[in-house]
């Protein structure tokens, strides 16, 4: 019974449904709402990746943008939805809603260095709501360096934000129109009168300081670049000609402008307690060869109770005024084991410059000194004071075992008449250490050997790229008409070099000797695989009168082909998780450097990569200039080596203060592996050389380094990769 009832009920329901479906209904039709299009946001990281890529390629925009990506295909009721295009246009990014994007795009446009970007940068300088964007737009206009940017920059000297005023002054200084000194000076005078320099200690290295102090600092440097003593004096000297501030940038500016009218102020500043103001003042007095400073130079050197950098500059002052009476006293300072290492080095240089014939016996004894630096100094000095004594000594001596002394000998022989030096110089072309040969080539030309052209032309076939480069430059200096055809052949042979050095030198030499012969090679060089060669070729062609518009941006760009913008490799370069540190272990101790990954990502990435490969391990410090820089990173040791590739500059706003780490250059965009660390502030390097780090600890180690101290290892900490252990100690070149 139950089953029948259930069956009947089911049948009833089915019938009812059938009848119901046949009857009209008033129910509204169901409307389907289309799904909203997916929201895809272009992130800061993606924009930054494109910005760094384009600036490294030296492009304003990607010339071959990828096709649009379809997020949702079209349907009967819905249109196709595309992903946002990649942020591959720096000018468009300059108008991004986010201030940090606009700021970074502005800097990139400065790096790309094309006048096409000037209108967009000028607009941001005048109208952007964020001061950080405006000041970076000013800086970028200065990097481009085109005179068409002067008008907006002059207007920006009156910007409501003081740092924008300062960056506008800096940019005008970089552009270099001397008529801009007056408005910059007016801006500086207003800040000084308002107290911008009040309360600043002489050796204050703070950065950044107050906006007013920063604006004054940048204006001081701009007037220095423009060589305007009058505007400097009106700003920082009182009615009696004395400085209104003893802050070191004031002394720097007055010495750098090199005007004798600054002598009274520099004499006053030279007595300032501390390191930097006194050193800069003495440097200025030495450059002027100021006779009034002679007693002060002697007093500082004799008392030796000032900071070493100040004494170093006083020593240089004695050389500048040719104070020969102190020559042997300089050697005594060098021999003092307790003296500062920088001072000892400078004292030896001073002795070689000041020694007279009265020191011949001492110089002859120095020829057998255990230290190569002493032997080299003796050779150079003997050639200057008594060439006969040098030639007599050489007749009984074997070739020196140290290559740097043989370089010194070649240089010395270049000052000796050809009839006496010719045979020895010709023989030295066969030196087994190729680092000696460039000095021999230069000496052969300097001594005017009768067959100089033939001897040097033969060196165009050398295996060593530096030898070939020096040979080309020497032939140009000698105006050797016979060298044109051999130079053309040498250029073709150099196309297989891994480095730009020889090709660029040969192009430059050919262009000096015969522009018609150089022209087809210069045109080919615009397509060279190395950006540095393209840059040099373009500059030579423009110097020869080729209009800029005849060689547009496409003539030599793109500069590079970095990894794909969305690759993990590129992301690691532009968006690292940590600010890496480098630990440089030297013979004198460890130097810790914080690498400026945000300011110079490509340069830092190259340095880190080389360090992890052990590239720097065992390298000798090849250059130390007291109170200036320590330089290393050259696998050759003669200042000519590199990693086999070149880097584009990443000029940024970090100033060169004490302990700043910068990338060495031959000319723009020729960075590689050679880097330097500053002993003291060097404002003339600002906006010229890439800053990619600064010393955190170990600046005292930097001060103690002397030539041929050895880098034992460079270890990297980046918060991700475990630091590699230091390698076994090994010796380097002496």
Phi, psi and omega in degrees: 000314182300318181294324178295314178304317181297319181292319178297316180300316180298320179295319179299316180297318181296317179297316179302318180296324180293314179297316181301320181293341181270352184263148177296149181230156179254010182292134181290146178292150179280126179257126180268122179277126179299142177295138179297149179296146179297142180266120179240119181259135173275117188278165173304317182297320179293319178296317180297321179300318178289321180300311182294322179297311182295320180292326177290328176279350184060046179238144174284328182205160178290119182287342181230071182295147179291157177296155181297145180268128180277119176273325178213120181292160179291147174231183183298328185251352187228138177283164176294145177243124180256152172289153175303144178296154179297146181283069191252033179218112184294324180294319176294321179295337177294343176254017181298148179297337185265128184300320183293331176291314179299318181298314183289326177295323178299314179299318179299320178297325174296321179293322180295327167068043177241134182295340179302335182277351188299314180302318180293320178293320179297323177296316178296321179299322183275328195236350184292143183282343184257124180302325180298324178289317181297316182292327178287327175298319177298314180301316181297320177298324176294321178295320178296320171075021182267136184296340180293347179272357187297317185300308178296329179289320177297322176297321183291346174299343177254015179303150182291341178260130186294325182292330176293319176303314181298316180292327176295319177297315179302315181298318178296323175297321178292323178293320167093019176276116187294339179290347179278355181297322184297310178294326176295317179298322179296319177297316181296317180300320180297319181290320180296317179296332179277358176097021182299329183261358182292133176085356179280128178286152183306317184262021182293114179254015181302145177203130351280153175267200179297154178306322180293318179293321179294319177298318179295317180300312182294325177292321176302313181295323180296315179296327176295315179297327179277355177067033186259089176295321184302314181289325175297313182298319180295337184267321191238004175244144178274187185297335180267005179086012180260150184292142178274350178213148177254016175297138188302327178299333176294313178297319178303311184296317182293326178282325186289328182288340171054061178236129184299337179293344179277356187305311181301318179294319180293322177298322177292315182293332182298337180267009180291129176299151181107192189257305198281316182298312180298319181295317179295321180296315179296323177299319178294320179294323177293318180298327179276353187052045186289113180299328181295342181268353184305312179298324180294317177304311183295317182300315182295320181288320181291320182280324177050044178244014176257168176304148183307321181298324179292317180294320177303315180292328176292321176300315179296327176296319178297324176294317182299323180266009175057052180277076187296338183297341184260010187304306185287337173294327176296318179294326178296321177296317179299323183280353181280106184296340181270354181285158178300138182301320179296319181294319179299317179297316181292326179296322178294318177299319180295320179300316181296332181276332188257342184301147179239184180298342177293344182258016186299315181299318179296319180295321178296322176295325181293339179298338180251016179296147179296334184273127178302325181297323179290315180298317179297319178297320180296318180298311182297320184287320177299320179299327182281318188267332182198087182299329179300317180296321179295312183295324177294317180295321181294331183296339181246014183243145171282158175304138182298145182285344184258130185295329181292329177289323177293326173297315179300320180295315179300314179300318179296318181294337176295344178264358182261140181309147187301324182296340180258330185258346190302310185294321180292318179295319179300320179293326183290346175297342180264012180305137183290339177263111185298343179290343179278327191299319178305320178294325178294317179302311180299322180292322179299319178288319181296322181280353178059050175300142183303323181255033184301315182300314180298315182297319183284322178302323178300329182285350175293347179261004183296154177289326186283127184293329180289322176300315180295320179297315180294322178298316179298313181296321180294321179295323177294318179298323181280356181054047184279105180294333181288351189272351189298305181298314177300326178293320177300315179294322179295324178297315180299320179292331183281353181298340178271356180295149176278348183238157183281348197302306184291316182300314181296320180294320180293318177301316181296317180295315179299320181296329177286323187275320186201096184296328179296318179289329182283334191302309180297327178290322177297320178297318177296323184293340176297344178248014180303149180292339181261122180304324182299323178291320179298316179299315180295316180298316180297318180295323178293320180293319179291324177295334179278359175108007177284125183295146181301324182286347175280342177233083183289179182304327183290349182299325183231359186256155005283156182285330187209171174231083180292172176300161178308143188296334181260014181278155177296326180298314181289323178299322179294332179285313189265341182228059180290155180282338184221158172275112187288154174239145175247137178244107183264111179270119180241176176297338184257358181138188184253135176249123177259129182238129169273122183274134186273072186296326181287330183270333183215066188297319182289319179296315179296318179300319178296315180299315181297316180298314179297318181299317182291339175275356183079019185301321186272348188293128178086001181283139176275143175292110188269348182215126172224120175244107184307139182061024175223276184215160162248133184231140179207191181095015181253113180292341179278323182091001180248010180085006185244358186268167179194189185272357183096007175210166179237155182248147171284144178298146172235064183299133181224183188270002177293131180276156175276098176253191177293129178084013177281142181253124183232164180264126179286152184223155162270310170210188187303142175063036178240023177296159179205259180244343183282128180229163179223156176236130185277138173284330188209169179301140180223074186299337180293347177272344181302139179060019177238324183233143182293123170272125179230017175174175175208151184287127177267311174222151177099018178295333175294329176293318177303318181296331184272350183291140176231165181306135176077007159300154191247137167279115181279323178196159170232114180252144185246133169243124179232010179080356182235301182274128178302136180296139180287147178291153179296144180285167175300144180293138176216156184279160177235188178300147181293000000 
